[in-house]
Amino acid sequence: MSTPSLPKELAQQAIAALKEYNGNKSAAARALNLKRSAFVGRLQAAAIYGYVADVPAPPVAAPPVSVDMHTAELKAREVRKNEGILLKALGTKVTDLESQLEALLAIKKSAFTYRVQPTAPDKSEAAAIWLASDWHVGERVTLGQTNGLNEYNPDIAKARGDNFFVNALRLTEMTGKDVGVGTVVLGLLGDFITGHLHSQAVETNYFAPVEETIFAQSIIASGIRFVLQNSPYKLVIVCKSGNHGRTTKFSEFGSENGHSHEYFMFCSLREMFKDEPRAEFIITEGAHTYIDIFSKRVRFLHGHDIRYGGGVGGITIPVNKALAQWDKVKRADLTCFGHFHQRIDGGNFLCNGSLIGYNAFALSIKASAEPPAQQFALLDKERGKTIVAPILLD
């Protein structure tokens, strides 16, 4: 290779200018008052001398966002949105399946159906249904708590409990004048005690849970004796534990009876009346009990397995959703329950009122300020449910 005619000093000068302007040949040429072609020639000469400009590589510009990339991003957002909708739908489906499983497990333990047969097949006949629930005999309710609408203490609980049996019997006698009544189905549907389910009950209740259970049992036993002594009716007594009588923090639907003060109370009552031929206690393991009253199947439960949090429309929508699920497993013509402190005739269901009356719980679920009352119904052998009326307590 021939030696360039360009002096080394000028070659070095060209390399220095190129470094100063970060590899920009046009800018370096202008700084040396050279044409770009002349400057490039000097760089070539510098290369022969072995001089190299150590300049950083020019930054790579990001490619412009094309229309195709924007479209792809929009499609990705749509996919993420659809995935969210799908996940929400799957969550709802899982909840529905869980509800169906709960219903199946509850009804599986209640497979046996008890029957109330007509006592006079050739004559008109009806059976009376008395629903008793949500007495909370040891709970304190003051006039101040309810804006003067209700007051409750053990003395009032005893008086209302006695009135339940007296007035229920009177209703049965009145409605049975034109149709024979041979059987009374007494639904003891739970929450006769408040217990210590909520921590504040330790301070506000008049009794500890066992004492409250004994008190509730004494009122119920006295009422059953009164009916047996003052009427010819046979009593079919359906016993369902409520959620307040449990000894566990959460409801254990699979083993609820084993953790319930009220289950123990029902067993004690059955033992108390074991020699009374007109008193039959129906105490089942499952959450639901089925009674065939003539040609109609009636389902009894406490009601705490119906999910309701005080939404618009009241309990009717969640109740009918629950009934639809339960009917898939074992159909009933009528369902009787308590728990919600509201006396409602829903056609295919009867929701019981409360003996305690308007209190903090009724206020929390936005229930109406109803007077304390329980539910009475007459089930005709031919016509089905014909009469629904309140059993007044005050």
C-alpha positions in Angstrom: 0.0 0.0 0.0 1.4 3.4 -1.0 2.0 6.2 1.5 -0.6 8.9 1.3 0.5 12.4 0.2 -1.5 13.9 3.1 0.7 14.9 6.0 0.0 12.9 9.2 -0.9 16.1 11.0 -3.9 16.8 8.7 -5.0 13.1 9.0 -4.9 13.3 12.8 -6.7 16.6 12.6 -9.5 15.0 10.6 -9.8 12.1 13.1 -9.9 14.6 16.0 -12.7 16.6 14.3 -14.7 13.4 13.6 -14.4 12.4 17.3 -15.5 15.9 18.4 -18.6 15.8 16.4 -19.4 12.2 17.4 -18.9 10.7 13.9 -20.9 13.4 12.0 -18.7 13.8 8.9 -20.7 16.8 7.5 -20.3 18.7 10.8 -16.6 17.8 11.1 -16.0 18.9 7.5 -17.7 22.3 8.1 -15.5 22.8 11.2 -12.4 22.4 9.1 -13.8 24.5 6.2 -13.6 21.5 3.9 -16.0 20.0 1.5 -17.4 16.7 2.7 -15.7 14.8 -0.2 -12.3 16.4 0.8 -12.9 15.5 4.4 -13.7 11.9 3.5 -10.5 11.8 1.5 -8.5 12.8 4.6 -10.3 10.1 6.6 -9.2 7.6 4.0 -5.6 8.8 4.3 -5.9 8.6 8.1 -7.0 5.0 7.7 -3.8 4.2 5.7 -1.8 5.7 8.5 -3.7 3.5 10.9 -5.6 6.3 12.6 -9.2 5.3 13.5 -11.9 7.5 15.0 -13.4 5.8 18.1 -16.9 7.3 18.1 -20.1 5.8 19.6 -22.5 4.2 17.2 -25.5 6.3 16.3 -28.7 5.5 18.3 -31.2 3.2 16.6 -34.4 5.1 16.2 -37.5 3.2 17.4 -39.7 2.2 14.5 -42.8 4.4 14.2 -46.0 2.9 15.6 -47.9 1.6 12.6 -51.6 1.3 12.1 -51.2 -2.5 12.4 -49.6 -2.3 15.9 -52.4 0.0 17.1 -55.0 -2.4 15.8 -53.2 -5.3 17.6 -53.2 -3.3 20.9 -56.9 -2.7 20.6 -57.5 -6.4 19.9 -55.4 -7.3 23.0 -57.5 -5.0 25.2 -60.7 -6.6 23.8 -59.4 -10.0 24.6 -58.5 -8.9 28.2 -62.0 -7.5 28.6 -63.6 -10.7 27.3 -61.5 -12.7 29.7 -62.7 -10.6 32.6 -66.3 -11.1 31.6 -65.7 -14.9 31.2 -64.1 -15.1 34.6 -67.0 -13.3 36.3 -69.5 -15.6 34.5 -67.4 -18.6 35.7 -67.4 -17.3 39.2 -71.2 -17.0 39.1 -71.5 -20.5 37.8 -69.3 -21.9 40.5 -71.5 -20.1 43.1 -74.6 -21.6 41.6 -73.0 -25.1 41.6 -72.0 -24.7 45.2 -75.6 -23.7 46.1 -76.9 -26.8 44.2 -74.4 -29.0 46.1 -75.5 -27.5 49.4 -79.1 -28.2 48.5 -78.3 -31.8 47.5 -76.4 -32.5 50.7 -79.1 -31.0 52.8 -81.9 -32.9 51.1 -79.9 -36.2 50.9 -80.1 -36.3 54.7 -83.8 -35.5 54.6 -84.8 -38.2 52.1 -87.5 -39.7 54.3 -91.0 -38.1 54.1 -93.4 -38.2 56.9 -97.1 -38.4 56.2 -100.3 -37.0 57.7 -103.1 -39.2 56.7 -106.8 -38.2 56.6 -108.7 -39.3 59.7 -112.0 -39.3 57.9 -111.5 -40.1 54.3 -115.1 -39.6 53.3 -115.5 -36.2 54.9 -114.0 -32.7 54.4 -110.8 -32.3 56.5 -107.9 -29.9 57.0 -104.7 -29.8 59.0 -103.6 -26.7 60.8 -100.0 -25.4 60.5 -98.6 -23.4 63.4 -95.1 -21.9 62.8 -93.0 -21.0 65.9 -89.6 -19.4 65.4 -87.3 -16.5 66.3 -88.4 -16.2 69.9 -84.9 -15.2 71.3 -86.3 -15.5 74.8 -83.2 -14.2 76.5 -82.5 -11.1 74.4 -82.9 -7.6 75.6 -84.8 -5.0 73.4 -85.5 -1.5 74.8 -87.9 1.1 73.6 -84.9 3.4 73.0 -83.4 0.9 70.6 -86.5 0.7 68.5 -87.8 4.3 68.7 -90.6 3.2 70.9 -91.8 0.4 68.6 -91.0 -2.6 70.7 -89.7 -3.8 74.1 -88.6 -7.3 75.1 -87.4 -9.1 78.1 -88.0 -12.6 79.7 -91.4 -11.6 81.2 -92.6 -10.4 77.8 -91.2 -13.5 76.2 -93.1 -15.8 78.5 -96.3 -13.9 78.0 -96.0 -13.9 74.2 -95.0 -17.6 74.2 -98.2 -18.5 76.2 -100.3 -16.3 73.9 -98.9 -18.2 70.9 -100.4 -21.5 72.0 -103.7 -20.0 73.3 -104.3 -17.9 70.1 -103.1 -20.6 67.7 -105.6 -23.0 69.3 -108.4 -20.4 69.1 -107.6 -19.8 65.4 -107.7 -23.6 64.7 -111.1 -23.9 66.5 -112.6 -20.9 64.6 -111.4 -22.0 61.1 -112.2 -25.7 61.8 -115.9 -25.1 62.4 -116.9 -25.9 58.8 -114.1 -28.4 58.1 -112.8 -31.1 60.4 -109.3 -30.6 61.8 -107.7 -33.7 63.2 -104.0 -32.7 63.1 -101.9 -29.7 64.0 -98.5 -29.6 62.5 -96.4 -27.5 64.9 -93.2 -26.3 63.2 -90.6 -25.4 65.9 -88.3 -23.7 63.4 -85.4 -22.5 65.6 -83.8 -19.5 67.1 -85.8 -19.8 70.3 -82.6 -18.6 71.9 -80.1 -15.9 71.0 -77.1 -17.5 72.6 -73.7 -16.0 72.2 -73.5 -16.2 68.4 -72.6 -12.5 68.4 -70.1 -11.1 70.9 -72.3 -8.3 72.1 -74.9 -10.9 73.3 -72.6 -11.7 76.2 -73.4 -8.3 77.7 -76.9 -7.7 76.4 -78.6 -11.1 77.0 -80.4 -11.9 80.2 -79.2 -15.5 80.2 -76.2 -17.6 79.3 -77.0 -20.0 76.4 -77.8 -23.1 78.6 -80.0 -21.1 80.9 -81.8 -19.5 77.9 -82.4 -22.9 76.4 -83.9 -24.2 79.7 -86.2 -21.1 79.8 -87.3 -21.6 76.1 -88.0 -25.3 76.8 -90.2 -24.5 79.8 -92.4 -22.2 77.7 -92.7 -24.6 74.8 -93.4 -27.6 77.1 -96.1 -25.6 79.0 -97.7 -24.7 75.7 -97.8 -28.3 74.3 -99.4 -29.4 77.6 -102.0 -26.7 77.3 -103.0 -27.8 73.7 -103.1 -31.5 74.7 -105.3 -30.8 77.7 -107.7 -28.4 75.9 -108.2 -30.0 72.5 -108.6 -33.3 70.8 -105.9 -32.6 68.1 -102.9 -34.7 67.4 -99.7 -32.8 67.4 -97.0 -33.5 64.8 -94.1 -31.4 66.0 -91.4 -30.7 63.4 -88.2 -29.6 65.0 -85.5 -27.6 63.2 -82.5 -25.9 64.8 -81.8 -22.3 64.1 -78.4 -20.7 63.7 -78.3 -18.8 67.0 -78.3 -22.0 69.1 -75.1 -23.3 67.6 -71.9 -23.6 69.6 -69.6 -23.2 66.6 -68.5 -19.9 65.1 -69.7 -20.8 61.6 -72.7 -22.9 60.4 -71.7 -26.5 59.9 -74.6 -27.7 57.7 -73.3 -31.3 57.6 -73.2 -31.7 61.4 -75.4 -28.8 62.7 -77.4 -30.8 65.2 -74.4 -32.0 67.0 -73.4 -28.4 67.9 -76.8 -27.0 68.7 -78.4 -26.2 72.1 -81.8 -26.3 70.4 -81.3 -29.8 69.1 -80.6 -30.9 72.7 -83.8 -29.0 73.7 -85.9 -30.8 71.1 -84.6 -34.2 72.2 -85.4 -33.3 75.8 -89.0 -32.3 74.8 -89.4 -35.6 72.9 -88.3 -37.5 76.0 -90.7 -35.4 78.2 -93.7 -36.3 76.0 -92.7 -39.9 75.0 -95.8 -41.4 76.7 -98.2 -38.9 75.1 -99.8 -40.7 72.0 -101.1 -37.5 70.5 -97.6 -35.8 70.4 -95.2 -37.0 67.8 -91.8 -35.3 67.4 -90.1 -35.2 64.0 -86.4 -34.5 64.5 -84.3 -35.2 61.4 -80.6 -35.0 60.7 -80.8 -32.9 57.6 -81.5 -29.2 57.2 -84.9 -29.9 55.7 -87.8 -32.0 56.9 -90.6 -33.1 54.5 -94.1 -33.8 55.6 -96.8 -35.1 53.2 -100.0 -33.4 54.5 -102.7 -35.2 52.6 -101.8 -34.7 49.0 -99.4 -31.7 49.5 -95.7 -32.0 50.3 -94.5 -29.4 52.8 -90.9 -28.6 53.4 -89.8 -27.2 56.8 -86.5 -25.5 57.6 -85.1 -22.7 59.7 -84.1 -20.5 56.8 -80.5 -19.4 57.5 -79.4 -21.3 54.4 -81.3 -18.9 52.2 -78.7 -16.2 51.3 -80.1 -12.6 51.7 -78.3 -9.5 52.6 -81.0 -6.8 52.6 -81.2 -6.1 48.8 -83.9 -4.4 46.8 -87.0 -6.5 46.4 -86.8 -8.2 49.8 -86.4 -11.9 50.4 -88.8 -13.0 47.6 -86.1 -13.3 44.9 -83.5 -15.2 47.0 -86.2 -17.4 48.4 -87.5 -18.4 45.0 -84.0 -19.0 43.7 -83.4 -21.4 46.7 -86.7 -23.2 46.2 -85.9 -23.7 42.5 -82.7 -25.4 43.4 -84.2 -27.6 46.2 -87.1 -28.6 44.0 -84.6 -30.1 41.5 -83.7 -32.6 44.1 -87.0 -33.0 46.0 -90.0 -31.0 45.1 -92.4 -29.5 47.7 -95.7 -27.7 47.2 -95.2 -25.4 50.2 -92.0 -24.4 52.1 -92.2 -23.1 55.7 -89.3 -21.3 57.3 -88.4 -18.5 59.7 -85.2 -16.6 60.3 -86.1 -13.3 58.6 -88.5 -12.0 61.2 -91.1 -11.2 58.5 -94.5 -12.8 58.1 -95.0 -13.3 54.4 -97.3 -15.5 52.4 -95.4 -16.1 49.2 -97.9 -18.5 47.6 -95.5 -21.5 47.5 -93.8 -20.4 50.8 -94.6 -19.2 54.2 -92.1 -17.0 56.0 -92.7 -16.7 59.7 -92.7 -13.6 61.8 -91.0 -13.3 65.1 -92.0 -13.5 68.8 -89.3 -11.0 69.8 -90.7 -8.4 67.4 -88.9 -5.5 65.8 -85.3 -5.4 66.9 -81.8 -4.5 65.7 -81.7 -7.5 63.3 -85.0 -6.6 61.6 -83.6 -3.0 61.2 -80.4 -4.3 59.7 -82.1 -6.3 56.9 -84.6 -3.4 56.3 -87.6 -5.5 57.4 -90.9 -3.7 58.1 -91.7 -2.8 61.7 -94.2 -5.6 62.2 -95.9 -6.3 65.5 -94.7 -9.6 67.0 -96.7 -12.4 65.3 -96.3 -16.0 64.2 -97.8 -17.7 61.1 -101.0 -19.8 61.0 -102.2 -21.7 57.9 -105.0 -24.2 57.1 -104.2 -26.9 54.6 -107.4 -28.4 53.2 -107.4 -32.0 52.0 -108.9 -31.1 48.7 -108.1 -27.4 48.1 -104.6 -27.1 49.6 -103.6 -23.9 51.4 -106.8 -22.0 52.0 -106.3 -19.7 55.0 -103.2 -17.8 56.2 -103.5 -15.6 59.3 -101.3 -14.1 62.0 -101.1 -15.6 65.4 -101.1 -12.4 67.4 -99.0 -12.3 70.6 -99.7 -9.0 72.4 
